[in-house]
Amino acid sequence: MRVVDFVDPTRRVRAALVAGRGHYDTVLRTVAEATRSIWIATANLKGLMVEDARAAPGRPRTRRRSYRSVLAVFDELARRGVELRILHAGFPSRAFREELDRHPRLFQGGLQLRTCPRLHFKVVVVDGAFLYLGSANWTGAGLGAKGAGRRNFELGFVTGDDGLLDRVQFVYDRIWKGGECGQCKLREVCPGPLDIVEAPVSPRARPSRLPRPGASNP
């Protein structure tokens, strides 16, 4: 695969720059409104808390904000039939794994996870119509969920451009399905080459698929 072949320097693309809290306001809010699919690529995968816009039954809304895990949002989306994929490089954080255990629908297949140690790009594609491409990992600090003095300095852009969406999804899906595994020079140390994994699995369902914390990871 030669990604450079996809570049067309003469083509104009409409996109918007996002930074800091803009990742939260734009990317995560779009994710919560997905109707068909969410594809995420991230080097690091950690627990992520988001504002809970739901009012508690029988209680009026207050000015005080409440929060819940984004996996609770994913669980609701999975119940509605939204396809959820996360392609990641490192072993998910303990907080992520513990929260995943609380959502049987997700670890039984509602949330599909695959690992590629070489993965470093950060992408969010929603419904095949919204694309985020930038520096932010799928973490609270990366996606602006933390306070102004604690979040990372991140930059990216969002677009609905069909050409970019097609190209990014092609690269993502090729890696997801193991299309790059055959020629990978790190295959011998890979925890689970994707071209021999029969189906996407969660770290809870098949812990042998992923390296344990502290294991070597090139």
C-alpha positions as YAML, in Angstrom:
chain: A
units: angstrom
residues:
- id: 1
  name: MET
  ca: [0.00, 0.00, 0.00]
- id: 2
  name: ARG
  ca: [1.44, 3.36, -1.02]
- id: 3
  name: VAL
  ca: [-0.49, 6.04, 0.83]
- id: 4
  name: VAL
  ca: [1.28, 8.77, -1.14]
- id: 5
  name: ASP
  ca: [-0.63, 7.58, -4.21]
- id: 6
  name: PHE
  ca: [-3.77, 8.98, -2.63]
- id: 7
  name: VAL
  ca: [-2.54, 12.58, -2.62]
- id: 8
  name: ASP
  ca: [-4.11, 14.97, -5.13]
- id: 9
  name: PRO
  ca: [-2.53, 18.40, -4.64]
- id: 10
  name: THR
  ca: [-4.97, 20.09, -7.02]
- id: 11
  name: ARG
  ca: [-8.12, 19.10, -5.15]
- id: 12
  name: ARG
  ca: [-9.79, 21.49, -2.72]
- id: 13
  name: VAL
  ca: [-11.17, 20.19, 0.56]
- id: 14
  name: ARG
  ca: [-13.47, 21.95, 3.02]
- id: 15
  name: ALA
  ca: [-12.36, 21.29, 6.62]
- id: 16
  name: ALA
  ca: [-12.42, 22.92, 10.04]
- id: 17
  name: LEU
  ca: [-9.52, 23.08, 12.49]
- id: 18
  name: VAL
  ca: [-10.16, 21.81, 16.03]
- id: 19
  name: ALA
  ca: [-7.97, 22.37, 19.08]
- id: 20
  name: GLY
  ca: [-8.20, 21.81, 22.83]
- id: 21
  name: ARG
  ca: [-11.81, 21.73, 24.04]
- id: 22
  name: GLY
  ca: [-12.89, 21.74, 20.39]
- id: 23
  name: HIS
  ca: [-12.08, 18.02, 20.27]
- id: 24
  name: TYR
  ca: [-14.66, 17.37, 22.98]
- id: 25
  name: ASP
  ca: [-17.31, 19.72, 21.62]
- id: 26
  name: THR
  ca: [-16.99, 18.53, 18.03]
- id: 27
  name: VAL
  ca: [-15.68, 14.96, 17.96]
- id: 28
  name: LEU
  ca: [-17.25, 13.42, 21.06]
- id: 29
  name: ARG
  ca: [-20.62, 15.07, 20.51]
- id: 30
  name: THR
  ca: [-20.70, 13.75, 16.95]
- id: 31
  name: VAL
  ca: [-19.80, 10.28, 18.21]
- id: 32
  name: ALA
  ca: [-22.73, 10.35, 20.64]
- id: 33
  name: GLU
  ca: [-25.11, 11.08, 17.75]
- id: 34
  name: ALA
  ca: [-23.93, 8.21, 15.51]
- id: 35
  name: THR
  ca: [-26.64, 6.16, 13.80]
- id: 36
  name: ARG
  ca: [-24.67, 3.58, 11.78]
- id: 37
  name: SER
  ca: [-20.99, 3.23, 12.62]
- id: 38
  name: ILE
  ca: [-18.02, 4.58, 14.57]
- id: 39
  name: TRP
  ca: [-14.46, 3.70, 13.58]
- id: 40
  name: ILE
  ca: [-11.70, 4.87, 15.94]
- id: 41
  name: ALA
  ca: [-7.93, 4.59, 15.55]
- id: 42
  name: THR
  ca: [-5.71, 5.50, 18.47]
- id: 43
  name: ALA
  ca: [-2.25, 4.71, 19.78]
- id: 44
  name: ASN
  ca: [-3.35, 4.88, 23.42]
- id: 45
  name: LEU
  ca: [-6.71, 3.62, 24.69]
- id: 46
  name: LYS
  ca: [-7.82, 4.82, 28.13]
- id: 47
  name: GLY
  ca: [-10.93, 5.41, 30.18]
- id: 48
  name: LEU
  ca: [-12.80, 8.51, 29.08]
- id: 49
  name: MET
  ca: [-15.52, 10.37, 30.96]
- id: 50
  name: VAL
  ca: [-18.07, 12.57, 29.21]
- id: 51
  name: GLU
  ca: [-20.77, 14.90, 30.42]
- id: 52
  name: ASP
  ca: [-24.06, 13.14, 31.10]
- id: 53
  name: ALA
  ca: [-26.80, 15.19, 29.45]
- id: 54
  name: ARG
  ca: [-29.57, 12.96, 30.83]
- id: 55
  name: ALA
  ca: [-31.72, 14.26, 33.68]
- id: 56
  name: ALA
  ca: [-32.13, 11.82, 36.56]
- id: 57
  name: PRO
  ca: [-35.71, 10.43, 36.73]
- id: 58
  name: GLY
  ca: [-37.91, 12.65, 38.86]
- id: 59
  name: ARG
  ca: [-35.20, 15.23, 39.35]
- id: 60
  name: PRO
  ca: [-34.89, 18.61, 37.64]
- id: 61
  name: ARG
  ca: [-31.70, 19.47, 35.80]
- id: 62
  name: THR
  ca: [-29.20, 21.38, 37.90]
- id: 63
  name: ARG
  ca: [-26.26, 23.54, 37.02]
- id: 64
  name: ARG
  ca: [-23.89, 20.96, 38.47]
- id: 65
  name: ARG
  ca: [-22.55, 18.70, 35.75]
- id: 66
  name: SER
  ca: [-22.53, 14.92, 36.06]
- id: 67
  name: TYR
  ca: [-20.33, 12.53, 34.11]
- id: 68
  name: ARG
  ca: [-20.35, 8.96, 32.86]
- id: 69
  name: SER
  ca: [-17.98, 6.73, 30.94]
- id: 70
  name: VAL
  ca: [-18.04, 7.00, 27.16]
- id: 71
  name: LEU
  ca: [-18.41, 3.21, 27.21]
- id: 72
  name: ALA
  ca: [-21.89, 3.71, 28.67]
- id: 73
  name: VAL
  ca: [-22.63, 5.83, 25.61]
- id: 74
  name: PHE
  ca: [-21.19, 3.08, 23.40]
- id: 75
  name: ASP
  ca: [-23.41, 0.54, 25.13]
- id: 76
  name: GLU
  ca: [-26.50, 2.54, 24.19]
- id: 77
  name: LEU
  ca: [-25.26, 2.91, 20.62]
- id: 78
  name: ALA
  ca: [-24.54, -0.82, 20.37]
- id: 79
  name: ARG
  ca: [-28.10, -1.53, 21.56]
- id: 80
  name: ARG
  ca: [-29.34, 0.56, 18.62]
- id: 81
  name: GLY
  ca: [-27.22, -1.47, 16.20]
- id: 82
  name: VAL
  ca: [-24.36, 1.01, 15.66]
- id: 83
  name: GLU
  ca: [-21.14, -0.72, 14.54]
- id: 84
  name: LEU
  ca: [-18.30, 0.13, 16.94]
- id: 85
  name: ARG
  ca: [-14.65, -0.45, 16.05]
- id: 86
  name: ILE
  ca: [-11.49, 0.60, 17.86]
- id: 87
  name: LEU
  ca: [-8.09, -0.06, 16.28]
- id: 88
  name: HIS
  ca: [-5.34, 0.61, 18.82]
- id: 89
  name: ALA
  ca: [-1.65, 0.07, 19.46]
- id: 90
  name: GLY
  ca: [-1.09, -0.22, 23.20]
- id: 91
  name: PHE
  ca: [-2.85, -2.38, 25.78]
- id: 92
  name: PRO
  ca: [-6.02, -0.63, 27.05]
- id: 93
  name: SER
  ca: [-5.69, 1.05, 30.43]
- id: 94
  name: ARG
  ca: [-6.96, -0.66, 33.57]
- id: 95
  name: ALA
  ca: [-9.77, 1.90, 33.90]
- id: 96
  name: PHE
  ca: [-10.92, 1.12, 30.36]
- id: 97
  name: ARG
  ca: [-10.85, -2.64, 30.95]
- id: 98
  name: GLU
  ca: [-12.67, -2.39, 34.28]
- id: 99
  name: GLU
  ca: [-15.39, -0.22, 32.76]
- id: 100
  name: LEU
  ca: [-15.70, -2.58, 29.80]
- id: 101
  name: ASP
  ca: [-16.48, -5.40, 32.25]
- id: 102
  name: ARG
  ca: [-19.58, -3.47, 33.32]
- id: 103
  name: HIS
  ca: [-21.05, -3.59, 29.82]
- id: 104
  name: PRO
  ca: [-21.61, -7.21, 28.71]
- id: 105
  name: ARG
  ca: [-23.13, -6.11, 25.40]
- id: 106
  name: LEU
  ca: [-19.83, -4.45, 24.50]
- id: 107
  name: PHE
  ca: [-17.35, -7.17, 25.47]
- id: 108
  name: GLN
  ca: [-19.55, -9.83, 23.88]
- id: 109
  name: GLY
  ca: [-19.10, -8.22, 20.47]
- id: 110
  name: GLY
  ca: [-20.89, -4.89, 20.56]
- id: 111
  name: LEU
  ca: [-17.52, -3.13, 20.69]
- id: 112
  name: GLN
  ca: [-14.89, -4.66, 18.40]
- id: 113
  name: LEU
  ca: [-11.22, -4.07, 19.25]
- id: 114
  name: ARG
  ca: [-8.14, -4.95, 17.27]
- id: 115
  name: THR
  ca: [-4.47, -4.30, 18.02]
- id: 116
  name: CYS
  ca: [-1.64, -3.26, 15.72]
- id: 117
  name: PRO
  ca: [1.57, -2.27, 17.56]
- id: 118
  name: ARG
  ca: [2.64, -0.10, 14.58]
- id: 119
  name: LEU
  ca: [-0.50, 2.01, 14.63]
- id: 120
  name: HIS
  ca: [0.12, 5.68, 15.39]
- id: 121
  name: PHE
  ca: [-2.45, 7.70, 13.44]
- id: 122
  name: LYS
  ca: [-5.51, 9.06, 15.26]
- id: 123
  name: VAL
  ca: [-8.81, 8.92, 13.44]
- id: 124
  name: VAL
  ca: [-12.52, 9.03, 14.23]
- id: 125
  name: VAL
  ca: [-15.01, 8.27, 11.46]
- id: 126
  name: VAL
  ca: [-18.73, 8.53, 12.24]
- id: 127
  name: ASP
  ca: [-21.41, 7.09, 9.92]
- id: 128
  name: GLY
  ca: [-18.98, 7.23, 7.00]
- id: 129
  name: ALA
  ca: [-19.77, 10.95, 6.80]
- id: 130
  name: PHE
  ca: [-17.68, 12.68, 9.50]
- id: 131
  name: LEU
  ca: [-13.90, 12.46, 9.74]
- id: 132
  name: TYR
  ca: [-11.55, 13.63, 12.49]
- id: 133
  name: LEU
  ca: [-7.86, 13.33, 11.66]
- id: 134
  name: GLY
  ca: [-5.33, 14.76, 14.08]
- id: 135
  name: SER
  ca: [-3.01, 14.26, 17.02]
- id: 136
  name: ALA
  ca: [-5.46, 13.28, 19.77]
- id: 137
  name: ASN
  ca: [-5.50, 9.79, 21.24]
- id: 138
  name: TRP
  ca: [-8.72, 8.27, 22.60]
- id: 139
  name: THR
  ca: [-8.08, 9.59, 26.12]
- id: 140
  name: GLY
  ca: [-9.57, 12.29, 28.31]
- id: 141
  name: ALA
  ca: [-6.46, 14.44, 28.07]
- id: 142
  name: GLY
  ca: [-6.32, 14.02, 24.31]
- id: 143
  name: LEU
  ca: [-9.96, 14.70, 23.51]
- id: 144
  name: GLY
  ca: [-10.39, 17.74, 25.72]
- id: 145
  name: ALA
  ca: [-12.43, 16.07, 28.46]
- id: 146
  name: LYS
  ca: [-10.09, 17.41, 31.15]
- id: 147
  name: GLY
  ca: [-9.86, 20.99, 32.39]
- id: 148
  name: ALA
  ca: [-8.01, 23.69, 30.49]
- id: 149
  name: GLY
  ca: [-4.91, 23.37, 32.67]
- id: 150
  name: ARG
  ca: [-4.72, 19.56, 32.36]
- id: 151
  name: ARG
  ca: [-5.68, 18.61, 28.82]
- id: 152
  name: ASN
  ca: [-3.07, 18.01, 26.13]
- id: 153
  name: PHE
  ca: [-2.27, 20.54, 23.44]
- id: 154
  name: GLU
  ca: [-3.80, 18.83, 20.40]
- id: 155
  name: LEU
  ca: [-4.59, 19.85, 16.84]
- id: 156
  name: GLY
  ca: [-6.64, 18.20, 14.15]
- id: 157
  name: PHE
  ca: [-9.26, 18.84, 11.52]
- id: 158
  name: VAL
  ca: [-12.78, 17.62, 10.84]
- id: 159
  name: THR
  ca: [-14.40, 17.26, 7.44]
- id: 160
  name: GLY
  ca: [-17.19, 15.56, 5.59]
- id: 161
  name: ASP
  ca: [-15.22, 15.36, 2.36]
- id: 162
  name: ASP
  ca: [-16.11, 12.16, 0.51]
- id: 163
  name: GLY
  ca: [-12.68, 11.73, -1.03]
- id: 164
  name: LEU
  ca: [-10.81, 11.95, 2.26]
- id: 165
  name: LEU
  ca: [-13.37, 9.75, 3.98]
- id: 166
  name: ASP
  ca: [-12.96, 7.07, 1.33]
- id: 167
  name: ARG
  ca: [-9.18, 7.16, 1.51]
- id: 168
  name: VAL
  ca: [-8.94, 7.14, 5.30]
- id: 169
  name: GLN
  ca: [-11.49, 4.32, 5.58]
- id: 170
  name: PHE
  ca: [-9.58, 2.32, 2.98]
- id: 171
  name: VAL
  ca: [-6.35, 2.58, 5.01]
- id: 172
  name: TYR
  ca: [-8.17, 1.83, 8.27]
- id: 173
  name: ASP
  ca: [-10.03, -1.19, 6.89]
- id: 174
  name: ARG
  ca: [-6.93, -2.60, 5.25]
- id: 175
  name: ILE
  ca: [-5.06, -2.58, 8.57]
- id: 176
  name: TRP
  ca: [-8.14, -3.83, 10.44]
- id: 177
  name: LYS
  ca: [-8.44, -6.87, 8.15]
- id: 178
  name: GLY
  ca: [-4.72, -7.69, 8.25]
- id: 179
  name: GLY
  ca: [-3.90, -6.40, 4.80]
- id: 180
  name: GLU
  ca: [-0.53, -5.07, 5.99]
- id: 181
  name: CYS
  ca: [0.41, -8.04, 8.18]
- id: 182
  name: GLY
  ca: [2.00, -10.21, 5.51]
- id: 183
  name: GLN
  ca: [4.76, -7.72, 4.75]
- id: 184
  name: CYS
  ca: [5.20, -6.45, 8.32]
- id: 185
  name: LYS
  ca: [8.79, -6.70, 9.62]
- id: 186
  name: LEU
  ca: [7.55, -6.90, 13.23]
- id: 187
  name: ARG
  ca: [5.30, -9.89, 12.68]
- id: 188
  name: GLU
  ca: [7.36, -12.24, 14.87]
- id: 189
  name: VAL
  ca: [6.91, -10.02, 17.93]
- id: 190
  name: CYS
  ca: [3.31, -9.02, 17.22]
- id: 191
  name: PRO
  ca: [0.86, -10.19, 19.93]
- id: 192
  name: GLY
  ca: [-1.65, -11.27, 17.27]
- id: 193
  name: PRO
  ca: [-1.25, -10.60, 13.54]
- id: 194
  name: LEU
  ca: [-4.60, -9.45, 12.23]
- id: 195
  name: ASP
  ca: [-4.51, -11.64, 9.15]
- id: 196
  name: ILE
  ca: [-4.79, -14.76, 11.34]
- id: 197
  name: VAL
  ca: [-7.33, -13.47, 13.86]
- id: 198
  name: GLU
  ca: [-10.72, -14.87, 12.89]
- id: 199
  name: ALA
  ca: [-12.84, -12.10, 14.38]
- id: 200
  name: PRO
  ca: [-12.38, -8.85, 16.31]
- id: 201
  name: VAL
  ca: [-12.42, -9.57, 20.03]
- id: 202
  name: SER
  ca: [-12.33, -7.65, 23.28]
- id: 203
  name: PRO
  ca: [-9.39, -7.82, 25.73]
- id: 204
  name: ARG
  ca: [-11.78, -9.42, 28.23]
- id: 205
  name: ALA
  ca: [-13.00, -12.13, 25.88]
- id: 206
  name: ARG
  ca: [-9.55, -13.18, 24.63]
- id: 207
  name: PRO
  ca: [-6.83, -11.75, 26.91]
- id: 208
  name: SER
  ca: [-4.19, -13.74, 25.03]
- id: 209
  name: ARG
  ca: [-4.83, -11.54, 21.98]
- id: 210
  name: LEU
  ca: [-3.09, -8.57, 23.58]
- id: 211
  name: PRO
  ca: [0.17, -8.11, 25.45]
- id: 212
  name: ARG
  ca: [-0.19, -7.88, 29.20]
- id: 213
  name: PRO
  ca: [0.87, -4.65, 30.93]
- id: 214
  name: GLY
  ca: [4.62, -4.53, 31.19]
- id: 215
  name: ALA
  ca: [5.19, -6.84, 28.24]
- id: 216
  name: SER
  ca: [7.56, -5.73, 25.49]
- id: 217
  name: ASN
  ca: [5.82, -3.66, 22.80]
- id: 218
  name: PRO
  ca: [7.90, -2.43, 19.84]
...
